[in-house]
Amino acid sequence: MSVAYLLPCPCGQSLRINVSQAGGVVTCDCGASVVVPRLRELRNLPEVESIEERPSAWGAAQGVLAIGAILAALLLAAAGWLNANEPPAPPQVDTAGYLKSVSVGVEGLSPAQSYDLWLQRYQPLASLGFVDDLQPQIDLAQQAIALHRTYRNVALIAAGLALAGGIVAGLMLRRSGVVKQVNHA
């Protein structure tokens, strides 16, 4: 509620003004321009009953829809970030290339060094196999990728639900009469 004042015009009519018009100029119906007193001088004018402010055109339905849209946008942004920052796929095992690089390095070793290297590294490979040695690392990388994709998919589903929920709630509020239509004449 805001307070209104009556400003007399030289023609005899009273013009309804409010505080925001203080220090300005208003035009009467007779065509005369009347200077509105400053804010301190408005107190001397006769006060009118309170003017009801126009209700906001932004209602509960629009608020619920806006919250749903903002939440959906944030979740879509999170899903995009998760998609862009997905861990890299585990490297493919190139047995032939690895064996070739090892054979080049082994050529410069003495027989005793070759035997020690075989005991430390290649005897377990001979019994377990080459792929089994790297399998735990590959499994961890694949689990990290799967978890990342799960988070991304959950964010996408939640974004869709937030948007749909906002739309449905906004429509329900509008239809239930909680949101009153405002006529601006």
N, C-alpha and C positions, 0 to 999 in steps of 0.2 A: 504494500500500500504506500502510495506517495501522496504528499500534501499538495493541494492546488490552491492558488490565490486568485482573487478577482482584481483585475487591473482595469481601472475606468478609462474609457475612450472619450475624447472631446464630444463625440456625437451622443453620449449618454449611455451607450451599451457597456457592459462589463465583459472583459475578455478573460477567459480561463487560462491561466499560465501555471507552469510548474517550476521547480527549482532549477532544472537544467536550462531553462530559457533566460535565467538571470543575466542582465547586462546586454541582452540582445534586442532585436527589434521584431515586433509582431505586427501583422496587418489585420485590421478590423474588417468586418463585413462591409462597412461603409467605404472602405478603400484607404482609410487613414493609416499611416505607419505610426505605431506607438512604441516608444522606448520602454523596455522592461527595466525596472530598477535593479541595482546591484543586489547581491545576495543578502547583505546586511540590512538593506532597506525593504526587502520583501516582507519582513516581519510586521511592518506597518500597514500592509495591505490586508483587507479582510480575507480570512481563510475559508475555503470551501470544504465541504465534507470530503473525505478521502476518496481518491479515484482508484478504482480497482485496476490493477495492472493486468494487461493481457496475458493469459496463460501462454506458456511457451509452446511452440509448435512441436517441440521435441518431447515426445512422451515416453512412457515406459516401454512400449513396443520398439521404438527406435533405439532406445538405450540397450535393450536386450539384444537386438540385432547387431548393434555396433560392438558390443562386448564379444558376441560370437564371432563376428568378422575379424576383430583384432586378435582374438585368441587363435583363430584359424590361420591368420597371416603369420603369427609368431611360430606356430607349429609347422607351417609350411617352410618358413625360413630355417627352422631347426632341421627339418628333413632334408632340405637342400644342402645345408652345411654337412650333415652326416653323409649324404651321397657324395659330396665333393671330397671329403676327407676319409674315404673308405681305405682301410689298410691294403697294401699291395698284395697281389696273389703270391703264393709261395713259389719259389723258383722251381722250374722243371729240372729233374735229375738228368744230367748228361753224363752217363757212365763212360762213354768212349772218350769224351773230352777230358774228363777227370783222370782217367787212366793214362792218357797221353801226357798230361801235365805232370803226373807223378813219375812216369818213366823218365822224363827229361831230368827231373830233380834227383832221381835215384842214381843216375849214371855217374855222378861225381862223388858218391859215398864209398867209403872203404867197406870191405866185407863185414867188419864188426859193426859199423854204423848201420849198414843195411839190415843186419840181423836184429839190432835193437829197435829200429824203426818198424820192422815187420812184427816184432813182439808187441810193441805199444799200439800200433795203429791197424795193421793189416790182418793180424791173426783174428781179432774180433770181427773184422769185415768178412773174412773167409768163412767164419762160422755163422754169422748173423745175416750176411748179405749186405750189399751196398745201400739199397733203398731202406732197409730196416734201421740203419744208422741215422738217417735223416728224417724218418717218419715222425718222431715226436715233434720236431720243429715244424714240419708240414702240417701236422694235426693242430698245433697251437695257432698257426697262421690261419688255417681254415676256420677254426672256432672263433677267432677274433673277427674275421670277415662275416661269419654268420651272425654273431652278436650285433655287429654294427648294422647289418641289414635289418635285423629284427627291430632295433631301436628306430631306424628310419621308417619302417613300415608301420610301427606303432604311432609314430608322430604323424604320418600321413592319414591313418585311420582316425586319430584323435582330431586332426584338423577338419576332416570331413564331418565328424560327429559334432564338433563345436559349431561349425557353420550351419549344419542342418538343425541342430538344437536351437540356435539363435533364431533361425527363420520360423521354426515351428512355435517356439515360445512367443515370438513377436506376433504371429498370426493368432495364436490363442488369446493373447492379451487384447488384441484389437477386437476379436469377435466376442469376447466375454464382457465387453463394455467397460473394462478397467481403463482403457484409453478413451477419453472423451474427445469427440471431434470438436474443433474450435472453428467457429465461423468468424472470419475477419471481414468485416464490411467496410 
